[in-house]
Amino acid sequence: MYGNDVGSGFDDITFSITEIQLGVQAKRRLNSGATMFVRTGVEAQYYNGISAADSEMLGLFGFFATLGVQR
């Protein structure tokens, strides 16, 4: 990504984002013809060089769960 760091006055900074998601999904066909699904897993994000004044790094990690119906 790129842009301007408004707080520090630096122009044209760049930084990178790495994202990974691992999980499982189960689905079941309903009598109405729709499909119900459930998903669960983990997700991690890593931001590198998010400030022009230094080389800050930020990592995020979490779990997710999704339940839905698809027609």
Secondary structure, 3 states (H helix, E strand, C coil): CEEEECCCCEEEEECEEEEEEEEEEEEEECCCCCEEEEEEEEEEEEEECCCCCCCCEEEEEEEEEEEEEEC
